Amino acid sequence: MSFLKRLFGGGGAETGEPKSTAPAKQVEHKGFLISATPYKADGQYQTCGVVSKEIDGVVKEHKFIRADRFAGLDDAVDISIKKGIQLVDEQGERIFG
């Protein structure tokens, strides 16, 4: 499948990326909720997650996917959480802008 198809929503079952999935793990950090949502791609687990926070009664979300891949789900979950914490520490609420 081509890069552009995946970029614009042609991915999913063929690439291993789920359309929607329950988080493998969630942690709260500085008022943000970080959800690890790694998915299987090419026989490994892709680092992926969501950073969310309620601001003025509206839940804002930022999905991130990183190039890091791991053989085990636990490693991918741990790194996804660490990357989410790093995003919050570096950008705070600007992540949603």
N, CA, C and O atoms as a GROMACS GRO file, in nm:
protein
  388
    1MET      N    1   0.085  -0.117   0.000
    1MET     CA    2   0.000   0.000   0.000
    1MET      C    3   0.089   0.123   0.000
    1MET      O    4   0.190   0.126   0.069
    2SER      N    5   0.053   0.222  -0.074
    2SER     CA    6   0.137   0.340  -0.088
    2SER      C    7   0.130   0.428   0.037
    2SER      O    8   0.034   0.424   0.115
    3PHE      N    9   0.235   0.507   0.052
    3PHE     CA   10   0.244   0.600   0.164
    3PHE      C   11   0.126   0.697   0.165
    3PHE      O   12   0.068   0.722   0.271
    4LEU      N   13   0.090   0.751   0.049
    4LEU     CA   14  -0.018   0.849   0.042
    4LEU      C   15  -0.153   0.789   0.080
    4LEU      O   16  -0.235   0.855   0.144
    5LYS      N   17  -0.175   0.664   0.041
    5LYS     CA   18  -0.301   0.600   0.078
    5LYS      C   19  -0.313   0.587   0.229
    5LYS      O   20  -0.418   0.612   0.287
    6ARG      N   21  -0.202   0.546   0.293
    6ARG     CA   22  -0.203   0.534   0.439
    6ARG      C   23  -0.220   0.670   0.504
    6ARG      O   24  -0.291   0.684   0.604
    7LEU      N   25  -0.155   0.771   0.449
    7LEU     CA   26  -0.161   0.906   0.505
    7LEU      C   27  -0.302   0.961   0.503
    7LEU      O   28  -0.345   1.028   0.597
    8PHE      N   29  -0.376   0.933   0.396
    8PHE     CA   30  -0.509   0.988   0.381
    8PHE      C   31  -0.622   0.890   0.410
    8PHE      O   32  -0.733   0.905   0.360
    9GLY      N   33  -0.592   0.789   0.491
    9GLY     CA   34  -0.698   0.703   0.542
    9GLY      C   35  -0.721   0.575   0.466
    9GLY      O   36  -0.821   0.507   0.491
   10GLY      N   37  -0.634   0.538   0.376
   10GLY     CA   38  -0.651   0.412   0.303
   10GLY      C   39  -0.590   0.295   0.377
   10GLY      O   40  -0.590   0.183   0.326
   11GLY      N   41  -0.538   0.318   0.497
   11GLY     CA   42  -0.473   0.213   0.575
   11GLY      C   43  -0.575   0.126   0.644
   11GLY      O   44  -0.684   0.103   0.591
   12GLY      N   45  -0.540   0.078   0.760
   12GLY     CA   46  -0.633  -0.004   0.835
   12GLY      C   47  -0.588  -0.147   0.837
   12GLY      O   48  -0.473  -0.176   0.871
   13ALA      N   49  -0.677  -0.236   0.803
   13ALA     CA   50  -0.651  -0.379   0.816
   13ALA      C   51  -0.528  -0.424   0.738
   13ALA      O   52  -0.454  -0.511   0.785
   14GLU      N   53  -0.505  -0.368   0.620
   14GLU     CA   54  -0.391  -0.412   0.540
   14GLU      C   55  -0.258  -0.374   0.603
   14GLU      O   56  -0.162  -0.450   0.592
   15THR      N   57  -0.249  -0.260   0.669
   15THR     CA   58  -0.123  -0.216   0.727
   15THR      C   59  -0.107  -0.261   0.871
   15THR      O   60   0.001  -0.248   0.928
   16GLY      N   61  -0.213  -0.315   0.929
   16GLY     CA   62  -0.207  -0.356   1.068
   16GLY      C   63  -0.254  -0.247   1.162
   16GLY      O   64  -0.277  -0.274   1.280
   17GLU      N   65  -0.271  -0.124   1.112
   17GLU     CA   66  -0.315  -0.016   1.198
   17GLU      C   67  -0.465  -0.027   1.221
   17GLU      O   68  -0.542  -0.033   1.125
   18PRO      N   69  -0.507  -0.030   1.347
   18PRO     CA   70  -0.650  -0.041   1.376
   18PRO      C   71  -0.723   0.089   1.346
   18PRO      O   72  -0.666   0.197   1.360
   19LYS      N   73  -0.848   0.079   1.305
   19LYS     CA   74  -0.930   0.199   1.285
   19LYS      C   75  -0.960   0.265   1.419
   19LYS      O   76  -0.956   0.388   1.430
   20SER      N   77  -0.990   0.185   1.520
   20SER     CA   78  -1.007   0.235   1.656
   20SER      C   79  -0.971   0.120   1.750
   20SER      O   80  -0.995   0.003   1.719
   21THR      N   81  -0.915   0.155   1.863
   21THR     CA   82  -0.871   0.051   1.954
   21THR      C   83  -0.875   0.102   2.096
   21THR      O   84  -0.861   0.221   2.122
   22ALA      N   85  -0.894   0.010   2.189
   22ALA     CA   86  -0.888   0.046   2.330
   22ALA      C   87  -0.741   0.062   2.368
   22ALA      O   88  -0.656  -0.013   2.321
   23PRO      N   89  -0.711   0.161   2.451
   23PRO     CA   90  -0.571   0.181   2.492
   23PRO      C   91  -0.516   0.060   2.567
   23PRO      O   92  -0.586  -0.003   2.647
   24ALA      N   93  -0.390   0.028   2.540
   24ALA     CA   94  -0.324  -0.081   2.612
   24ALA      C   95  -0.292  -0.039   2.755
   24ALA      O   96  -0.286  -0.123   2.845
   25LYS      N   97  -0.270   0.092   2.775
   25LYS     CA   98  -0.239   0.147   2.906
   25LYS      C   99  -0.266   0.297   2.903
   25LYS      O  100  -0.248   0.361   2.800
   26GLN      N  101  -0.308   0.352   3.016
   26GLN     CA  102  -0.330   0.496   3.028
   26GLN      C  103  -0.265   0.546   3.156
   26GLN      O  104  -0.268   0.478   3.259
   27VAL      N  105  -0.206   0.665   3.148
   27VAL     CA  106  -0.152   0.731   3.266
   27VAL      C  107  -0.191   0.878   3.262
   27VAL      O  108  -0.211   0.935   3.155
   28GLU      N  109  -0.201   0.938   3.380
   28GLU     CA  110  -0.226   1.081   3.389
   28GLU      C  111  -0.094   1.149   3.422
   28GLU      O  112  -0.018   1.102   3.507
   29HIS      N  113  -0.068   1.260   3.353
   29HIS     CA  114   0.056   1.334   3.372
   29HIS      C  115   0.027   1.482   3.355
   29HIS      O  116  -0.011   1.527   3.247
   30LYS      N  117   0.045   1.558   3.463
   30LYS     CA  118   0.025   1.704   3.462
   30LYS      C  119  -0.112   1.744   3.410
   30LYS      O  120  -0.125   1.846   3.341
   31GLY      N  121  -0.214   1.666   3.442
   31GLY     CA  122  -0.350   1.698   3.400
   31GLY      C  123  -0.387   1.645   3.263
   31GLY      O  124  -0.501   1.661   3.219
   32PHE      N  125  -0.294   1.582   3.193
   32PHE     CA  126  -0.319   1.522   3.063
   32PHE      C  127  -0.338   1.372   3.080
   32PHE      O  128  -0.282   1.312   3.172
   33LEU      N  129  -0.417   1.311   2.993
   33LEU     CA  130  -0.431   1.167   2.990
   33LEU      C  131  -0.351   1.116   2.870
   33LEU      O  132  -0.374   1.157   2.757
   34ILE      N  133  -0.259   1.026   2.897
   34ILE     CA  134  -0.176   0.968   2.791
   34ILE      C  135  -0.219   0.823   2.774
   34ILE      O  136  -0.216   0.745   2.869
   35SER      N  137  -0.258   0.788   2.652
   35SER     CA  138  -0.305   0.654   2.621
   35SER      C  139  -0.210   0.589   2.522
   35SER      O  140  -0.183   0.646   2.416
   36ALA      N  141  -0.158   0.472   2.555
   36ALA     CA  142  -0.073   0.396   2.464
   36ALA      C  143  -0.161   0.310   2.375
   36ALA      O  144  -0.242   0.231   2.425
   37THR      N  145  -0.146   0.326   2.244
   37THR     CA  146  -0.227   0.250   2.148
   37THR      C  147  -0.140   0.189   2.038
   37THR      O  148  -0.169   0.207   1.920
   38PRO      N  149  -0.034   0.117   2.075
   38PRO     CA  150   0.050   0.059   1.970
   38PRO      C  151  -0.028  -0.042   1.887
   38PRO      O  152  -0.124  -0.103   1.934
   39TYR      N  153   0.014  -0.058   1.763
   39TYR     CA  154  -0.053  -0.151   1.674
   39TYR      C  155   0.052  -0.236   1.602
   39TYR      O  156   0.169  -0.197   1.590
   40LYS      N  157   0.009  -0.350   1.554
   40LYS     CA  158   0.101  -0.442   1.487
   40LYS      C  159   0.119  -0.400   1.342
   40LYS      O  160   0.022  -0.378   1.270
   41ALA      N  161   0.246  -0.389   1.301
   41ALA     CA  162   0.279  -0.354   1.163
   41ALA      C  163   0.404  -0.430   1.122
   41ALA      O  164   0.507  -0.422   1.188
   42ASP      N  165   0.394  -0.503   1.015
   42ASP     CA  166   0.507  -0.581   0.963
   42ASP      C  167   0.568  -0.672   1.069
   42ASP      O  168   0.690  -0.686   1.077
   43GLY      N  169   0.484  -0.734   1.150
   43GLY     CA  170   0.530  -0.830   1.250
   43GLY      C  171   0.586  -0.769   1.377
   43GLY      O  172   0.635  -0.842   1.464
   44GLN      N  173   0.580  -0.636   1.389
   44GLN     CA  174   0.628  -0.569   1.511
   44GLN      C  175   0.521  -0.472   1.558
   44GLN      O  176   0.422  -0.447   1.488
   45TYR      N  177   0.542  -0.416   1.678
   45TYR     CA  178   0.446  -0.320   1.733
   45TYR      C  179   0.498  -0.178   1.714
   45TYR      O  180   0.609  -0.145   1.755
   46GLN      N  181   0.416  -0.096   1.650
   46GLN     CA  182   0.448   0.043   1.619
   46GLN      C  183   0.415   0.131   1.740
   46GLN      O  184   0.309   0.118   1.800
   47THR      N  185   0.507   0.221   1.774
   47THR     CA  186   0.485   0.316   1.883
   47THR      C  187   0.374   0.413   1.842
   47THR      O  188   0.383   0.477   1.737
   48CYS      N  189   0.270   0.423   1.924
   48CYS     CA  190   0.154   0.505   1.890
   48CYS      C  191   0.078   0.538   2.018
   48CYS      O  192   0.075   0.458   2.112
   49GLY      N  193   0.018   0.656   2.022
   49GLY     CA  194  -0.059   0.693   2.140
   49GLY      C  195  -0.142   0.817   2.118
   49GLY      O  196  -0.141   0.877   2.011
   50VAL      N  197  -0.215   0.855   2.223
   50VAL     CA  198  -0.300   0.973   2.220
   50VAL      C  199  -0.277   1.051   2.350
   50VAL      O  200  -0.278   0.994   2.459
   51VAL      N  201  -0.258   1.182   2.334
   51VAL     CA  202  -0.252   1.272   2.449
   51VAL      C  203  -0.382   1.350   2.448
   51VAL      O  204  -0.418   1.408   2.346
   52SER      N  205  -0.454   1.352   2.561
   52SER     CA  206  -0.581   1.424   2.566
   52SER      C  207  -0.593   1.503   2.695
   52SER      O  208  -0.529   1.474   2.796
   53LYS      N  209  -0.678   1.606   2.688
   53LYS     CA  210  -0.705   1.689   2.805
   53LYS      C  211  -0.835   1.764   2.781
   53LYS      O  212  -0.864   1.808   2.670
   54GLU      N  213  -0.914   1.778   2.887
   54GLU     CA  214  -1.036   1.858   2.878
   54GLU      C  215  -1.000   2.003   2.903
   54GLU      O  216  -0.944   2.037   3.006
   55ILE      N  217  -1.034   2.089   2.806
   55ILE     CA  218  -1.007   2.232   2.815
   55ILE      C  219  -1.138   2.306   2.789
   55ILE      O  220  -1.197   2.292   2.683
   56ASP      N  221  -1.182   2.383   2.886
   56ASP     CA  222  -1.307   2.458   2.876
   56ASP      C  223  -1.425   2.370   2.838
   56ASP      O  224  -1.509   2.408   2.757
   57GLY      N  225  -1.430   2.250   2.896
   57GLY     CA  226  -1.541   2.159   2.873
   57GLY      C  227  -1.532   2.078   2.744
   57GLY      O  228  -1.623   2.000   2.714
   58VAL      N  229  -1.425   2.096   2.669
   58VAL     CA  230  -1.408   2.023   2.543
   58VAL      C  231  -1.283   1.935   2.554
   58VAL      O  232  -1.176   1.982   2.593
   59VAL      N  233  -1.297   1.808   2.517
   59VAL     CA  234  -1.183   1.716   2.521
   59VAL      C  235  -1.102   1.734   2.393
   59VAL      O  236  -1.153   1.714   2.282
   60LYS      N  237  -0.978   1.773   2.410
   60LYS     CA  238  -0.884   1.790   2.298
   60LYS      C  239  -0.795   1.666   2.292
   60LYS      O  240  -0.756   1.612   2.396
   61GLU      N  241  -0.764   1.621   2.171
   61GLU     CA  242  -0.679   1.503   2.153
   61GLU      C  243  -0.571   1.530   2.050
   61GLU      O  244  -0.590   1.603   1.953
   62HIS      N  245  -0.455   1.468   2.074
   62HIS     CA  246  -0.345   1.472   1.978
   62HIS      C  247  -0.292   1.330   1.964
   62HIS      O  248  -0.239   1.272   2.059
   63LYS      N  249  -0.307   1.273   1.844
   63LYS     CA  250  -0.258   1.137   1.818
   63LYS      C  251  -0.115   1.147   1.767
   63LYS      O  252  -0.083   1.233   1.685
   64PHE      N  253  -0.030   1.059   1.816
   64PHE     CA  254   0.107   1.056   1.768
   64PHE      C  255   0.146   0.914   1.729
   64PHE      O  256   0.104   0.816   1.791
   65ILE      N  257   0.227   0.906   1.625
   65ILE     CA  258   0.284   0.779   1.579
   65ILE      C  259   0.433   0.805   1.558
   65ILE      O  260   0.471   0.904   1.496
   66ARG      N  261   0.515   0.717   1.610
   66ARG     CA  262   0.660   0.731   1.596
   66ARG      C  263   0.714   0.614   1.515
   66ARG      O  264   0.649   0.512   1.499
   67ALA      N  265   0.833   0.631   1.463
   67ALA     CA  266   0.895   0.530   1.378
   67ALA      C  267   0.941   0.407   1.458
   67ALA      O  268   0.964   0.302   1.399
   68ASP      N  269   0.953   0.420   1.589
   68ASP     CA  270   1.002   0.310   1.673
   68ASP      C  271   0.909   0.189   1.664
   68ASP      O  272   0.787   0.202   1.674
   69ARG      N  273   0.970   0.072   1.645
   69ARG     CA  274   0.895  -0.054   1.643
   69ARG      C  275   0.964  -0.152   1.737
   69ARG      O  276   1.085  -0.149   1.755
   70PHE      N  277   0.882  -0.241   1.797
   70PHE     CA  278   0.933  -0.336   1.895
   70PHE      C  279   0.874  -0.473   1.871
   70PHE      O  280   0.762  -0.487   1.822
   71ALA      N  281   0.950  -0.576   1.907
   71ALA     CA  282   0.902  -0.713   1.892
   71ALA      C  283   0.791  -0.744   1.991
   71ALA      O  284   0.699  -0.821   1.961
   72GLY      N  285   0.799  -0.684   2.112
   72GLY     CA  286   0.700  -0.712   2.215
   72GLY      C  287   0.606  -0.596   2.241
   72GLY      O  288   0.645  -0.479   2.234
   73LEU      N  289   0.480  -0.628   2.270
   73LEU     CA  290   0.379  -0.527   2.298
   73LEU      C  291   0.415  -0.445   2.421
   73LEU      O  292   0.397  -0.323   2.420
   74ASP      N  293   0.465  -0.509   2.526
   74ASP     CA  294   0.497  -0.436   2.650
   74ASP      C  295   0.599  -0.326   2.625
   74ASP      O  296   0.586  -0.217   2.680
   75ASP      N  297   0.700  -0.353   2.545
   75ASP     CA  298   0.801  -0.251   2.514
   75ASP      C  299   0.739  -0.134   2.437
   75ASP      O  300   0.769  -0.018   2.464
   76ALA      N  301   0.653  -0.166   2.341
   76ALA     CA  302   0.587  -0.062   2.262
   76ALA      C  303   0.496   0.024   2.350
   76ALA      O  304   0.488   0.145   2.331
   77VAL      N  305   0.428  -0.038   2.444
   77VAL     CA  306   0.340   0.036   2.536
   77VAL      C  307   0.424   0.129   2.622
   77VAL      O  308   0.391   0.247   2.636
   78ASP      N  309   0.532   0.078   2.681
   78ASP     CA  310   0.617   0.160   2.767
   78ASP      C  311   0.674   0.281   2.693
   78ASP      O  312   0.673   0.392   2.746
   79ILE      N  313   0.722   0.261   2.572
   79ILE     CA  314   0.780   0.371   2.495
   79ILE      C  315   0.670   0.469   2.451
   79ILE      O  316   0.694   0.589   2.447
   80SER      N  317   0.553   0.420   2.418
   80SER     CA  318   0.442   0.508   2.380
   80SER      C  319   0.406   0.601   2.495
   80SER      O  320   0.382   0.720   2.474
   81ILE      N  321   0.402   0.548   2.616
   81ILE     CA  322   0.373   0.631   2.734
   81ILE      C  323   0.485   0.733   2.754
   81ILE      O  324   0.458   0.850   2.780
   82LYS      N  325   0.610   0.690   2.743
   82LYS     CA  326   0.724   0.782   2.760
   82LYS      C  327   0.722   0.893   2.656
   82LYS      O  328   0.752   1.007   2.689
   83LYS      N  329   0.689   0.861   2.532
   83LYS     CA  330   0.682   0.962   2.426
   83LYS      C  331   0.568   1.061   2.454
   83LYS      O  332   0.583   1.181   2.430
   84GLY      N  333   0.455   1.011   2.504
   84GLY     CA  334   0.344   1.099   2.539
   84GLY      C  335   0.382   1.195   2.651
   84GLY      O  336   0.350   1.313   2.645
   85ILE      N  337   0.451   1.144   2.752
   85ILE     CA  338   0.498   1.229   2.863
   85ILE      C  339   0.595   1.334   2.810
   85ILE      O  340   0.590   1.450   2.851
   86GLN      N  341   0.684   1.294   2.721
   86GLN     CA  342   0.780   1.387   2.662
   86GLN      C  343   0.708   1.499   2.586
   86GLN      O  344   0.746   1.615   2.597
   87LEU      N  345   0.604   1.464   2.509
   87LEU     CA  346   0.526   1.565   2.437
   87LEU      C  347   0.462   1.664   2.532
   87LEU      O  348   0.465   1.785   2.508
   88VAL      N  349   0.404   1.615   2.641
   88VAL     CA  350   0.340   1.702   2.740
   88VAL      C  351   0.444   1.793   2.804
   88VAL      O  352   0.421   1.913   2.819
   89ASP      N  353   0.558   1.737   2.843
   89ASP     CA  354   0.662   1.816   2.909
   89ASP      C  355   0.718   1.924   2.817
   89ASP      O  356   0.748   2.034   2.863
   90GLU      N  357   0.732   1.894   2.689
   90GLU     CA  358   0.791   1.989   2.596
   90GLU      C  359   0.691   2.092   2.543
   90GLU      O  360   0.726   2.208   2.520
   91GLN      N  361   0.564   2.050   2.522
   91GLN     CA  362   0.469   2.139   2.453
   91GLN      C  363   0.348   2.180   2.537
   91GLN      O  364   0.287   2.283   2.508
   92GLY      N  365   0.314   2.104   2.638
   92GLY     CA  366   0.196   2.138   2.718
   92GLY      C  367   0.072   2.148   2.629
   92GLY      O  368   0.055   2.068   2.538
   93GLU      N  369  -0.012   2.246   2.657
   93GLU     CA  370  -0.138   2.262   2.582
   93GLU      C  371  -0.116   2.308   2.438
   93GLU      O  372  -0.207   2.299   2.356
   94ARG      N  373   0.004   2.356   2.406
   94ARG     CA  374   0.033   2.395   2.268
   94ARG      C  375   0.024   2.277   2.172
   94ARG      O  376   0.013   2.295   2.050
   95ILE      N  377   0.029   2.157   2.226
   95ILE     CA  378   0.020   2.037   2.142
   95ILE      C  379  -0.110   2.032   2.062
   95ILE      O  380  -0.116   1.970   1.957
   96PHE      N  381  -0.213   2.098   2.114
   96PHE     CA  382  -0.344   2.096   2.049
   96PHE      C  383  -0.362   2.210   1.948
   96PHE      O  384  -0.462   2.213   1.876
   97GLY      N  385  -0.268   2.301   1.942
   97GLY     CA  386  -0.282   2.419   1.856
   97GLY      C  387  -0.227   2.399   1.725
   97GLY      O  388  -0.231   2.490   1.641
   0.00000   0.00000   0.00000
